[in-house]
Amino acid sequence: MKANVLNDLNNLKIMWMWSASASPPGVDFGFSISGGTDAACSTGSRAVVITRITKGGLTDHDQRLKLYDIILRVNNIDFTDVEHQAAVDGLKTAVNDVNLLIRRLSPPILEEIYITNLSKAHLGLSIAGGIRDEYVKGDYGIFITNIIPGGIADKNGRLQVGDRLMHVYSSKNNYDLTYVEHEHAVESIRRACTESQAITLLVGYARNNS
């Protein structure tokens, strides 16, 4: 059973300094969030979490914020007990000197899982999520929703319902699942399984607040 990684957390303070000309109202930080008191994820967590970083955007260039960082505070706004829209609005109104207090999971919540003995074009699991088909409100991620008893994923023993699939690697290709439509994710997994007898999954662990 996976350890509860929330038992070991580090709080990080990240400060951005804006000039007046560079900080118009509604400035885009270049990331998307999910969570909030009214938008708990499938594991029950109500934290406000960074779930997408826009390539080429401010956050991507800055490189200090990471996927799945938990936002605790933006300037003087407490994000630990806010609804999703209030968190979105709080970020939109944050200009000039911006201070973010971040909680980062430690050790890292990402793990590569190697799966062998693929004899068919499926892993024995079901997934949900994707662009325009969100499994978690405000989150475009692809999540495991069912693991078939006796199937390949079940026999592997390291995947769990609620885990997020980030990438799938076959012997020929790397398929990015972080920002794709649901059908694209299904097809990517199918292709990877047909391209080689073993694949590697980059997985984000399920987590909760217990």
C-alpha positions in Angstrom: 0.0 0.0 0.0 1.3 3.4 -0.9 2.4 5.7 2.0 0.4 8.8 2.7 2.8 11.3 1.2 0.9 14.2 2.9 2.5 13.2 6.1 5.8 14.8 4.9 5.2 18.3 3.5 7.4 21.3 2.8 6.0 24.8 2.7 7.7 27.1 0.1 7.3 30.8 -0.3 7.5 32.0 -3.9 7.5 35.7 -4.6 7.1 37.4 -7.9 7.8 41.1 -8.3 5.9 42.9 -11.0 6.5 46.3 -12.5 3.4 48.5 -13.0 3.7 48.1 -16.8 3.9 44.3 -16.5 1.0 43.7 -14.2 -2.3 44.6 -15.8 -5.5 43.5 -14.0 -6.2 39.8 -14.6 -2.6 39.0 -15.4 -2.3 35.3 -16.4 0.2 33.3 -14.4 0.2 30.5 -16.9 -1.2 27.8 -14.8 -4.6 26.2 -14.0 -5.9 25.0 -10.7 -8.4 22.5 -9.4 -9.9 21.9 -6.0 -11.6 24.0 -3.4 -14.1 23.3 -0.6 -16.9 22.8 -3.2 -14.7 20.9 -5.7 -13.1 18.1 -3.8 -11.2 15.5 -5.8 -12.1 11.8 -5.9 -10.0 11.1 -2.9 -11.7 13.8 -0.8 -8.9 16.4 -0.8 -10.2 20.0 -0.9 -6.8 21.6 -1.5 -6.3 24.1 -4.3 -3.8 22.4 -6.6 -1.9 23.4 -9.7 -3.0 20.9 -12.3 -1.7 22.4 -15.5 1.2 24.6 -16.5 1.0 26.4 -19.8 4.0 25.8 -22.1 5.7 29.1 -22.8 3.8 30.9 -20.0 5.1 32.8 -17.0 5.1 29.8 -14.7 6.8 27.6 -17.3 9.6 30.2 -17.8 10.0 30.9 -14.1 10.3 27.1 -13.3 9.7 27.4 -9.5 6.1 26.3 -9.4 5.5 22.6 -10.1 2.6 20.5 -11.1 0.5 19.5 -8.1 1.9 22.2 -5.8 -0.8 23.1 -3.3 -1.6 26.8 -3.0 -1.9 27.8 0.7 -2.0 31.6 0.4 -1.8 34.3 -2.3 -0.7 37.6 -0.7 -3.1 38.0 2.2 -5.7 35.6 0.9 -6.0 32.2 2.7 -6.5 29.4 0.1 -6.8 26.6 2.6 -10.6 27.0 3.0 -12.0 28.6 -0.2 -14.4 27.6 -2.9 -12.9 26.9 -6.4 -14.2 30.2 -8.0 -13.0 32.2 -5.0 -9.5 30.8 -5.6 -9.7 31.6 -9.3 -10.8 35.2 -8.5 -8.1 35.6 -5.9 -5.4 34.7 -8.5 -6.9 37.0 -11.1 -6.8 40.0 -8.7 -3.2 39.3 -7.5 -0.9 41.9 -9.2 2.3 43.9 -8.5 4.1 42.2 -5.6 2.7 38.7 -5.6 3.5 36.3 -2.8 2.5 32.6 -3.0 2.8 30.2 -0.1 3.1 26.7 -1.6 2.9 23.2 -0.1 4.9 20.7 -2.1 4.6 17.0 -1.6 7.8 15.4 -0.5 9.0 12.8 -1.5 7.8 13.4 -5.1 4.4 11.9 -5.8 5.4 10.8 -9.3 6.6 7.3 -10.0 7.5 5.3 -13.1 5.8 1.9 -13.1 7.2 -0.8 -15.4 4.6 -3.3 -16.8 5.7 -6.4 -18.6 4.1 -9.5 -20.3 1.7 -7.5 -22.4 -0.2 -10.0 -24.6 -3.1 -7.8 -25.5 -3.8 -4.2 -26.3 -5.2 -3.3 -22.9 -4.0 -3.1 -19.3 -7.1 -4.3 -17.5 -8.1 -0.9 -16.2 -10.6 1.9 -16.9 -9.8 5.6 -17.1 -11.8 8.8 -17.0 -11.0 12.5 -17.5 -9.5 14.6 -20.2 -10.2 17.9 -22.0 -14.0 18.6 -22.0 -14.6 15.4 -20.0 -13.3 16.3 -16.6 -13.3 13.6 -13.9 -12.3 16.2 -11.3 -13.7 19.7 -11.7 -11.1 22.1 -13.2 -8.7 19.3 -13.9 -8.0 17.8 -17.3 -6.1 14.8 -16.0 -6.5 11.2 -16.9 -7.4 9.1 -13.8 -7.7 5.3 -13.1 -11.3 4.6 -12.1 -11.3 0.8 -12.1 -8.8 -2.1 -12.0 -10.1 -5.4 -13.3 -9.3 -8.3 -10.9 -6.8 -10.7 -12.4 -5.9 -8.3 -15.2 -2.4 -7.0 -16.1 -2.7 -3.9 -13.9 -4.0 -5.9 -11.0 -1.2 -8.4 -11.2 1.3 -5.7 -11.3 0.1 -4.5 -7.9 1.4 -0.9 -8.0 -1.5 0.9 -9.7 -4.5 2.1 -7.7 -7.8 3.6 -8.4 -7.4 7.4 -8.3 -3.9 7.4 -9.7 -3.2 10.0 -12.4 -1.7 8.7 -15.7 0.9 11.3 -16.9 2.8 9.5 -19.7 3.0 6.1 -21.2 6.2 4.9 -22.8 6.5 2.0 -25.2 9.7 0.8 -26.9 9.0 3.1 -29.8 7.1 6.2 -28.5 6.4 8.5 -25.6 2.7 9.4 -25.2 1.9 12.5 -23.2 -1.4 12.2 -21.3 -1.2 15.4 -19.3 -3.4 17.6 -21.5 -5.4 15.4 -24.0 -9.0 14.4 -24.8 -10.3 11.2 -23.3 -10.3 9.3 -26.5 -6.8 10.4 -27.3 -5.6 8.9 -24.0 -7.4 5.6 -24.6 -5.9 5.4 -28.1 -2.4 6.3 -26.8 -2.5 3.5 -24.2 -3.8 1.0 -26.7 -1.0 1.9 -29.2 1.7 1.7 -26.5 0.5 -1.8 -25.5 0.6 -3.0 -29.1 4.0 -1.5 -29.9 6.0 -3.5 -27.3 5.7 -6.3 -24.7 6.5 -3.9 -21.9 5.6 -0.3 -21.2 6.4 2.3 -18.6 3.7 4.5 -17.0 4.5 7.8 -15.3 1.9 7.9 -12.5 0.8 10.6 -10.0 -0.3 8.9 -6.8 -3.7 9.2 -5.4 -3.7 11.1 -2.1 -6.1 12.3 0.6 -6.0 14.4 3.8 -6.1 11.5 6.3 
